Amino acid sequence: MTHLSVNLNAIAMLRNRRSVPWPSVTGMARIALDAGADGITVHPRPDERHIRASDVPDLAELLRSEYPNVEYNIEGNPLHNLMGFVRALRPQQATFVPDGEGQFTSDHGWRFPEQLEIVRPLVAEARALGVRVSLFMDADADAMRFAREAGADRVELYTEPYAAAW
């Protein structure tokens, strides 16, 4: 069955353009969940250009207290700031994305087999905390076996090449 997880990063970017608290990230999460979304996704980058570090626990508390049956997916680079959120909040899912700190947007998946031994212990740590792990991957069938070897529960496919081909 397909489930919808709404990514709140663009809402946070709008909020961050001014020194005002709106649009509200938690308010938009409520709207999405009341409309039937199955989860909330955020990507707290180290530079906080959209989701801020303070938004992440606020959303975790909202979901825990008002929407206990929905999924919280926190994505980011586990070599930067992601693992702190995973350890502190134990979301239902962590999506490991290999983006650089100053990178505009995610534009490639993990490079396997080269990065396998970097990713594997981080996946194991997250899973030991009870957090499901998804790896952001290029749509390359040969690379999928490495996602399994890393211990990932699932993958998220980087699809820009498909969009560009259209």
Secondary structure, 3 states (H helix, E strand, C coil): CCCCEEECHHHHHHHHCCCCCCCCHHHHHHHHHHCCCCEEEECCCCCCCCCCCCHHHHHHHHHHHHCCCCEEEEEECCCCCHHHHHHHHCCCEEEECCCCCCCCCCCCCCCCCCCHHHHHHHHHHHHHCCCEEEEEEECCHHHHHHHHHHCCCEEEEECHHHHHHC
